[in-house]
Amino acid sequence: MSDHGPQRLAALEARVARELFSIAHPHQPWLTPRTGPDGQPALDVLIVGAGQSGSATAFGLLRSKVDNILAIDAAPLASEGPWNTYARMHTLRSPKDYTGPDLDIPSLTCRAWYEARFGEAAWDALDMLPKSLWAEYLLWVRRVTKVPVQNDTRLLRIAPAEGSDLLAAEVESGGQRRTLYARKIVLATGQEGVGRWAVPSTLEGLPADRCVNSSQPFDFDRARGKTVVVIGAGASAFDNAATALEAGAAQVHLLCRRIEPQVVQPYRWLTFRGFLRHLSDLDDVWRWRFMRHILGLREGFPQPTYDRCATHANFQLHTGRSVTGSRFDGAERRIELDTNQGPLHADFVISATGIDVNFAARPELGDFAHNIATWGDRYVPPADEQDARLAAFPYLADDYAFVERTPGATPWLRNVHLFAIGSTMSFGASGSSINALTTAIPKLVSGITRGLFRDDVESHWASLRAYDVPQAVIPLRAVPATSNNPIQG
């Protein structure tokens, strides 16, 4: 595949600029500036996370003339999100025609970018987009839409600012800590935004360099000639198994608790406007029912993901097999796993078992984790629909904001908006799904601007009453004040 030439890309970028200028109405500023306790201008919105969701949120806000914003990301440039880090597939699993970060601007679509880079024929011949190109495309969108980003900046704590209705965000960058003040904060923190990557309790006590979760950095060269056990049977589990096999592992065992692996992908079914846009408009009974079924299925893996493993004779898929205990044999330098189908030995174990929702595990949520309302706090499903895992998800307001468990204890939570995997129970596919961005971002942005306008309503009312800019100038002419003098038109 060869680059189609910088001229085509430059022409596309010029077209992007023209299109955005053409639809910029209304373009006048409308927000009332705020000053932080430090005497410096406060942000209107701080976005935590500059991957696909955070950048698209920032772009949506910029289009709404909310331009006093900043996106921060703990990762260095080009390492935001999973694509160049722990995503171990070769291509995206979403169809190539899915749009999202473009927010319905044709010249910003991945197709427009790809065709400018490689030509129309290359797009037509493309099956699935390589993940590295998706990461490159996201950075291009971020650049041409002028999203302000600070990389290598980690959020440490969120608290209310003293003597103000602002939020105080303590961040760390380059070993230095400082506080950013903002009216609203959006947590676009991806998969682990409301908890941590799960490692089964049956693996506790194993050496950290021998047992990792699927999001952690891992030198797969260490697996050469070794035995690797992957726990889990979702797409990421197969990705990790395939990566170990391709690195030269002697044996790779993948343990699936189910009798039959999940091959149906419910996220393909739900990718239609009605569901993506309006699930959150349903009552709790229907939202719970839909999402319990979808999340109960988990995310299925496609044929190429399975084939990537199955082509190796030293790959073995174990169905109906779960780990019941583990230990590390120091003398043999290997891991011993107890399973319901007998013992299994390994040099390395990779856990690909998803996310545990645990607000207290996130430092930035720690101060108010106790008062974040969950689905378990707000809805009691029928006995045959109960699910403790899903009940732990946050119960969000219609603008993606956290809701208080005890009203009045932390009222400023209404200005902290979650746009991550934790949004799933309230909104369906949203903050961590490519397929939902075109419908979810406008809903999020609308909620944020609604709150900003509502909070400034008195100043807007005063501004309207003071508004006296004439549209026309009518010269006054002296007319004699006599009753029989007709008015001159």
C-alpha positions in Angstrom: 0.0 0.0 0.0 1.5 3.3 -1.0 0.7 6.8 0.1 -1.5 8.6 -2.4 0.5 11.8 -1.9 0.5 14.8 0.5 -1.2 17.0 -2.1 -4.5 15.0 -1.8 -4.4 15.1 2.0 -3.6 18.9 2.0 -6.6 19.4 -0.4 -8.8 17.4 2.0 -7.7 19.5 5.0 -8.6 22.6 3.0 -12.0 21.2 2.3 -12.5 20.4 6.0 -11.7 24.0 6.9 -14.2 25.3 4.2 -17.0 22.9 5.4 -16.5 23.8 9.1 -16.5 27.5 8.2 -19.7 27.0 6.2 -21.6 25.5 9.0 -20.2 27.6 11.8 -23.5 29.4 12.5 -24.2 30.6 15.1 -20.6 31.7 15.8 -20.9 34.4 18.4 -19.5 33.8 21.9 -22.2 33.1 24.5 -20.5 31.9 27.7 -19.9 34.1 30.8 -16.2 34.0 31.7 -15.3 32.7 35.2 -12.3 33.2 37.3 -10.8 30.6 39.5 -9.7 31.0 43.1 -6.1 31.5 41.8 -7.2 34.6 39.9 -6.7 32.9 36.5 -9.5 32.3 33.9 -11.3 29.0 34.6 -12.1 26.5 31.9 -15.6 26.0 30.8 -15.0 22.3 30.3 -12.1 20.1 31.2 -12.1 16.8 29.3 -10.1 14.0 30.8 -8.9 11.6 28.0 -7.9 12.7 24.5 -8.6 9.4 22.7 -11.4 8.9 20.3 -14.2 9.8 22.8 -12.5 12.8 24.4 -11.4 14.3 21.2 -14.8 13.9 19.6 -16.4 15.5 22.7 -14.0 18.4 22.4 -14.8 18.8 18.7 -18.5 18.7 19.5 -18.1 21.4 22.1 -16.0 23.6 19.7 -18.8 23.4 17.2 -21.2 24.7 19.8 -18.9 27.6 20.5 -17.7 26.2 23.8 -14.1 26.9 23.0 -12.6 27.6 26.4 -11.8 23.9 26.9 -8.9 21.6 27.4 -8.4 17.9 26.9 -5.7 16.2 29.0 -4.4 12.7 28.6 -2.0 10.7 30.9 -0.4 9.1 27.8 2.2 10.6 25.6 1.2 11.7 22.1 0.1 8.8 19.8 -0.4 6.5 22.8 -3.9 7.7 23.8 -6.4 4.9 24.1 -5.7 1.2 23.4 -4.8 1.3 19.7 -1.0 1.6 20.0 -0.8 0.0 23.5 -2.8 -2.9 24.7 -5.1 -3.5 21.7 -3.4 -6.6 20.3 -5.6 -7.2 17.3 -4.4 -6.4 13.8 -7.5 -4.6 12.6 -10.5 -2.9 14.0 -13.5 -5.2 14.4 -15.9 -2.5 13.3 -16.9 -2.4 9.7 -15.0 0.2 7.7 -18.0 2.3 7.0 -18.7 3.1 10.6 -18.3 6.8 11.3 -17.9 8.6 14.6 -15.2 11.1 15.3 -16.2 13.0 12.2 -19.6 14.0 13.8 -21.3 13.7 10.4 -18.8 16.0 8.5 -18.2 14.0 5.2 -14.7 15.4 4.7 -13.7 14.3 8.2 -14.7 10.6 7.8 -12.2 7.9 7.9 -13.1 7.0 4.3 -12.2 10.6 3.1 -8.9 10.5 5.0 -8.1 7.0 3.7 -8.9 7.8 0.1 -6.8 10.9 0.3 -3.9 8.8 1.6 -4.2 5.7 -0.5 -6.8 6.3 -3.2 -10.4 5.2 -3.9 -9.4 1.8 -5.2 -7.6 1.0 -2.0 -10.6 1.8 0.0 -12.8 -0.3 -2.2 -10.4 -3.2 -1.7 -10.1 -2.7 2.1 -11.8 -5.2 4.4 -11.1 -4.1 7.9 -9.0 -1.0 8.8 -5.6 -1.7 10.4 -5.7 -0.5 14.0 -2.5 1.6 13.5 -4.2 3.5 10.7 -7.2 4.1 12.9 -4.9 5.6 15.6 -3.3 7.8 12.9 -6.6 8.9 11.6 -7.8 9.9 15.1 -4.7 12.1 15.5 -5.4 13.7 12.1 -9.0 14.5 13.1 -7.8 16.0 16.4 -5.3 18.2 14.6 -7.5 19.5 11.8 -10.4 20.2 14.2 -7.9 22.1 16.5 -8.8 20.3 19.7 -6.6 21.7 22.5 -4.7 18.8 24.2 -2.1 18.4 26.9 -0.5 15.0 26.9 1.5 13.4 29.7 -1.0 15.0 32.1 -2.7 12.8 34.7 -5.9 13.7 36.7 -5.3 12.9 40.4 -8.4 14.3 42.2 -11.7 16.1 41.6 -13.1 18.3 44.3 -15.3 21.4 44.6 -13.4 24.7 44.5 -13.6 26.5 47.8 -15.8 29.6 47.7 -16.9 28.9 44.2 -19.2 26.8 42.1 -16.3 25.6 40.0 -14.6 22.2 40.1 -11.0 21.9 41.1 -9.0 19.2 39.2 -5.6 18.4 40.6 -3.4 17.2 37.8 0.2 16.0 37.5 2.5 16.7 34.6 6.3 16.4 34.4 6.5 15.6 38.1 4.7 18.9 39.0 1.2 19.2 40.4 -1.2 22.0 39.8 -4.9 22.7 39.9 -7.1 23.4 37.0 -10.5 25.0 37.6 -13.4 24.3 35.4 -17.2 24.6 35.3 -17.6 21.1 34.1 -15.5 18.0 33.7 -16.0 15.2 31.2 -14.4 11.9 32.1 -13.7 10.3 28.7 -11.6 7.6 30.4 -12.4 4.6 28.4 -12.6 1.0 29.6 -11.3 1.5 33.1 -13.1 4.8 33.8 -15.1 3.5 36.8 -12.9 0.8 38.1 -10.0 -1.4 37.2 -9.2 -4.4 35.0 -10.4 -7.5 36.6 -8.1 -10.4 37.7 -10.0 -13.3 39.2 -9.4 -13.8 43.0 -8.3 -17.4 42.2 -5.1 -15.8 40.7 -4.2 -13.7 43.7 -0.8 -14.3 45.0 0.8 -15.2 41.7 4.0 -13.2 40.8 3.2 -9.9 39.1 5.7 -10.6 36.3 4.0 -14.0 35.6 0.3 -13.0 35.8 -0.9 -9.9 34.1 -4.3 -8.5 32.9 -4.8 -8.0 29.2 -4.4 -4.2 29.4 -0.9 -4.3 31.0 2.3 -4.0 29.0 3.8 -7.4 28.4 6.9 -8.5 26.6 5.6 -11.4 24.5 9.1 -12.4 23.6 9.3 -13.8 27.1 6.6 -16.3 26.0 8.9 -17.8 23.3 9.1 -21.6 24.0 6.9 -21.2 27.1 3.3 -22.2 28.0 0.8 -19.4 28.3 -2.7 -19.7 29.7 -5.3 -17.0 28.8 -8.3 -16.7 31.0 -11.4 -15.4 29.2 -13.0 -16.0 25.8 -13.8 -12.6 24.5 -12.2 -10.9 21.5 -9.3 -9.5 23.6 -8.6 -12.9 25.1 -8.1 -14.4 21.6 -6.0 -11.4 20.6 -3.6 -12.0 23.5 -3.5 -15.8 22.7 -2.7 -15.0 19.1 0.0 -12.6 20.0 1.6 -15.2 22.3 1.4 -17.8 19.5 2.9 -15.4 17.0 5.8 -14.7 19.4 6.7 -18.3 19.5 5.0 -19.7 22.5 5.3 -23.5 22.8 1.7 -23.9 24.0 -1.2 -21.5 24.5 -4.4 -22.6 26.4 -7.5 -20.4 26.3 -10.0 -21.1 29.1 -13.6 -20.4 28.4 -16.1 -20.8 31.3 -19.0 -21.2 28.9 -19.8 -24.6 27.4 -20.0 -22.8 24.0 -17.9 -19.7 23.3 -19.9 -16.5 22.5 -19.8 -15.9 18.8 -22.8 -13.6 18.5 -21.8 -9.9 18.6 -24.8 -8.0 20.0 -23.2 -4.6 19.3 -23.8 -5.3 15.6 -27.5 -5.7 16.3 -27.8 -2.5 18.3 -26.1 -0.3 15.7 -29.2 1.5 14.5 -30.3 5.1 15.1 -33.4 4.2 17.2 -31.4 2.2 19.8 -28.3 4.3 19.8 -30.2 7.5 20.1 -33.1 6.6 22.3 -32.3 3.7 24.7 -31.6 6.4 27.3 -35.1 7.8 26.8 -36.7 4.5 27.9 -37.8 3.8 31.5 -35.5 1.9 33.8 -37.4 -1.4 33.2 -36.6 -1.4 29.5 -33.0 0.0 29.8 -32.2 -2.7 32.4 -33.8 -5.5 30.3 -31.9 -4.5 27.1 -28.5 -4.0 28.7 -28.7 -7.0 30.9 -29.3 -9.2 27.9 -26.5 -7.5 25.8 -23.9 -7.4 28.5 -24.8 -10.9 29.6 -23.9 -12.1 26.2 -20.6 -10.3 26.4 -18.7 -9.2 23.3 -18.4 -11.9 20.7 -15.3 -12.5 18.6 -15.4 -12.6 14.8 -14.1 -15.4 12.5 -10.7 -13.8 11.7 -10.0 -13.3 15.4 -10.6 -17.1 16.0 -8.7 -18.1 12.8 -5.6 -16.2 14.0 -5.3 -18.6 16.8 -6.7 -21.8 15.2 -4.1 -21.8 12.5 -1.5 -22.8 15.2 -1.4 -26.5 16.1 -0.2 -25.6 19.6 -3.3 -23.6 20.4 -6.0 -25.3 22.5 -9.4 -23.9 23.4 -10.9 -25.3 26.6 -14.7 -24.8 27.0 -16.5 -25.1 30.3 -13.2 -24.8 32.1 -12.7 -22.3 35.0 -9.8 -21.7 37.4 -10.6 -22.6 41.1 -7.1 -21.9 42.6 -3.5 -21.2 41.8 0.0 -21.2 43.2 3.5 -20.6 42.0 6.0 -23.5 42.3 9.3 -21.7 43.1 11.3 -24.9 42.6 9.9 -25.7 39.1 9.5 -21.9 38.3 6.0 -22.4 37.0 2.4 -21.7 37.8 0.1 -24.4 38.9 -3.6 -23.8 38.1 -6.4 -25.8 39.7 -9.4 -26.0 37.4 -12.8 -27.8 37.4 -11.3 -30.1 34.7 -8.1 -30.9 36.5 -4.7 -29.2 37.0 -2.9 -27.1 34.4 0.7 -25.8 34.4 1.8 -22.5 32.8 4.8 -20.2 32.7 2.6 -17.1 32.2 -1.1 -16.3 32.8 -3.0 -13.5 31.0 -6.3 -12.5 32.5 -8.8 -11.1 29.9 -11.9 -11.0 32.1 -13.0 -7.4 31.7 -13.6 -4.6 34.1 -14.6 -4.6 37.8 -16.8 -1.5 38.5 -15.3 0.0 41.7 -15.4 3.8 42.0 -13.0 3.8 44.9 -10.3 2.2 42.8 -10.1 5.4 40.7 -8.1 8.1 42.5 -10.0 10.9 40.8 -13.3 9.5 42.1 -12.1 8.5 45.5 -13.3 11.6 47.5 -16.9 11.1 46.4 -17.1 7.4 45.4 -19.4 6.8 48.4 -22.0 9.1 47.0 -22.2 8.1 43.4 -25.6 6.5 42.8 -25.6 3.1 41.1 -28.2 1.2 39.3 -28.6 -0.9 42.4 -29.5 2.2 44.3 -32.2 3.3 41.8 -33.8 0.2 40.3 -34.8 -3.2 41.7 -35.4 -5.6 38.8 -37.5 -8.7 38.9 -35.9 -11.7 40.7 -35.1 -13.4 37.4 -33.3 -10.3 36.0 -31.1 -9.5 39.0 -27.4 -9.1 38.3 -25.0 -7.8 40.9 -22.3 -6.9 38.3 -24.6 -4.6 36.4 -26.2 -3.2 39.6 -22.7 -1.7 40.4 -22.7 0.5 37.3 -23.3 4.2 37.8 -26.9 5.5 37.4 -26.4 8.6 35.2 -28.5 11.7 34.6 -29.7 12.4 31.0 -26.7 14.6 30.4 -24.2 11.8 31.4 -23.6 13.4 34.8 -23.2 11.4 38.0 -26.2 11.3 40.3 -25.9 11.6 44.0 -26.8 8.6 46.2 -27.6 11.0 49.1 -29.1 14.2 47.6 -27.3 17.4 48.8 -24.2 15.7 50.1 -22.1 16.4 46.9 -24.3 18.6 44.7 -21.4 19.5 42.5 -21.5 16.0 41.0 -24.0 17.3 38.5 -21.1 18.9 36.8 -19.0 15.7 36.4 -20.0 13.9 33.3 -19.0 10.3 32.5 -18.5 9.3 28.9 -16.8 5.9 29.2 -17.6 2.2 29.6 -19.4 3.0 32.8 -22.0 4.9 30.8 -23.2 1.7 29.2 -26.0 0.7 31.5 -27.6 4.2 31.3 -27.0 4.9 27.6 -26.1 1.7 25.9 -23.1 1.8 23.5 -21.7 5.3 24.0 -18.4 6.5 25.4 -16.3 3.5 24.5 -17.8 2.4 21.2 -17.0 3.7 17.7 -20.5 2.8 16.4 -22.2 5.1 18.9 -20.2 8.3 18.7 -22.3 10.0 16.0 -25.4 9.8 18.2 -23.9 9.9 21.7 -21.6 12.9 21.3 -24.5 15.3 20.3 -26.5 14.1 23.3 -23.6 14.6 25.6 -22.7 18.1 24.1 -26.4 19.1 24.3 -26.5 18.2 28.0 -23.3 20.1 28.7 -24.4 23.3 26.9 -27.9 23.0 28.5 -26.2 23.1 31.9 -23.9 25.9 31.1 -26.8 28.0 29.7 -29.0 27.2 32.7 -26.4 28.2 35.2 -25.8 31.5 33.4 -29.5 32.3 32.8 -29.6 35.4 35.0 -26.7 37.0 33.2 -28.3 36.1 29.8 -31.5 37.7 31.0 -29.6 40.8 32.0 -27.7 40.8 28.7 -31.0 40.6 26.8 -32.5 43.5 28.7 -29.4 45.6 28.1 -29.2 44.8 24.4 -29.8 47.9 22.4 -28.0 47.5 19.1 -30.2 49.0 16.4 -30.7 47.2 13.1 -31.5 50.4 11.2 -31.1 54.2 11.6 -34.2 56.3 10.9 -33.5 60.1 10.5 -36.0 62.3 12.4 -37.7 65.1 10.5 -39.3 68.1 12.1 -43.1 68.2 11.5 -45.2 71.2 12.4 -47.5 70.3 15.2 -50.8 71.4 13.5 -53.9 69.3 13.4 -54.5 69.7 9.7 -50.9 68.9 8.7 -50.9 65.4 7.3 -48.1 63.0 8.4 -45.5 62.7 5.7 -44.6 59.1 5.1 
